Amino acid sequence: MAGDHARKSWAELGWARRAVRLLAWTPPWLKHGDDVKDLELTWGLTALFGIAGAFSVANLYYTNPILNILADEFKVSHERAALIPSVTQAGYAGGLLFICPLGDILRRRYLVLGLVFSTAFAWLGCTLTTSFPSFLGLSFLVGLLTVTPQLMFPLTVQYAPARSKATMTSTVMSGVVLGILIARLLSGIVTQYAPWRTVYWLSFGLQALIFLLLYLFMHDYPIARPGTTYPGILLRIVELPFKSPVLTQSSLVAFLAMGMFTSFWTTLTFQLADVFHLSPLSIGLFALGGISPVFFNTLISRVLTARIHTHGTILIALTLTLATVLVGTFVGTFSLAGPILWALLGDLGVNTTIVANRMAISTVDRTAHNAVNSVYMIFTFAGQLFGTAVGNALYARGGWTWSGALNVAQLGTAIALVLIRGPHEEGWVGWRGGWDLRRPEVGGGEEEESESQDREWERDREKGDASSEGEKKIEAAKEGHSQ
């Protein structure tokens, strides 16, 4: 009996081992060779990264429109139900800090596939559970593991062709924006006609599809920092803001821009309901105003971001967004035109700023793109929390005008931060190198640098070949002399 039980256990273990081996298998056409150009990002893979980012980030937002339904389902108060998005976002913050840096020290194909696979099963648990504490715990786990989009951005920045880097990054960014929009619309509309678990089953199916597509088409990218330990890469995250002026400047601008973004969308619900007396469905459909970046991000990146210095793109985007916020704050007190204009142009300005910021930080540390991205995203996430908390508090005390004043102040401060450090300044403050914005950071410069590195590598190889030939001749001469 004991022997049969042991053999059965080993057989079960064999199945598990084979399953792990299958998941870790890499198709031959996706294995990297010695030539880095084999890993150059294509438009097809960029679109896949955008789709994966869209339906991954959607996991964080499905619950927002249906909190009242979840409260009834689990028989808890609305206040308790409101913990669900908070716990999910807390998990996401933990993922940014502790999981994203792994992208620099592990094979990214295995890391991404493992995260998508684990997220899908945590999501399945949320779909099936009938316990509110279990639902909360699994929601935290989903947030912790849903950092796949933040691993896609460093890959795009690292492997996109220099001439298309800004456009490809904006494509992935558009996918993330679309995912947030789809989550809110899909969840709100489907739950009007079907049980809320239908949305969760649909999302589980989408995540399974994403896993299959990434399994078949995502390259086995080499480790960025071989030999670096996990504590070492976490220490790098702490060091980077103190050593890189451009990263700190971009991160602070992102903090303020995203603070404005979340302050607007949080207080907008109250303004539309209390002042304009719109129905919940109309308020939900208002989110369509934020779809403009999906259509125009790529065009702006091609026409503007790829052609001038990122400083110029950020200044233009922030200035236009500030003008939009001023108009939206004033007009929004008596007309829907104000919030509509703000939703259309404000979101576009913020997303243009984010894409330009990512271009600016793309050369901070080429062997630690994920650590750099973690620093940037921690500032971004903190800005979202700040905008939500302070925006809500000001709206409660003074209404739309007070929260609008906060947003004006945040954008004004962001513009000041861009102006105190010139585009070619290597220190923390100053304008050394001039204010020439016509020379782009992305494109020509990086392509020339890449070509220069290729030429240097070819020279080293030729020297090595010549040295080897010389050594062979010397050895042959020695053998002839001995004979």
Buried (B, 14 or more C-beta within 10 A) or exposed (E): EEEEEEEEEEEEEEEEEEEEEEEEEBEEEBEBEEEBEEBEBBEEBBBBBBBBBBBBBBBBBBBBBBBEBBBEBBEBEEEBBBBBBEBBBBBBBBBBBBBBBBBBBBBBBEBBBBBBBBBBBBBBBBBBBEEBEBBBBBBBBBBBBBBBBBBBBBBBBBBBBBBBBBBBBBBBBBBBBBBBBBBBBBBBBBBEEEEBBBBBBBBBEBBBEBBEBBBEBBBBBEBBBEEBEEEBBBEBBEEBBEEBBBBBBBBBBBBBBBBBBBBBBBBBBBBBBEBBEBEBEEBBBBBEBBBBBBEBBBEBBBEBBBBBBBBBBBBBBBBBBBEBBBBBBBBBBEEBEBBBBBBBBBBBBBBBBBBBBBBBBBBBBEBBBBBBBBBBBBBBBBBBBBBBBBBBEBBEEEBBEBBBBBBBEBBBBBBEBBEEBBBBBEEEEEEEEEEEBEBBBBBEEBBEEBEEEEEEEEEEEEEEEEEEEEEEEEEEEEEEEEE
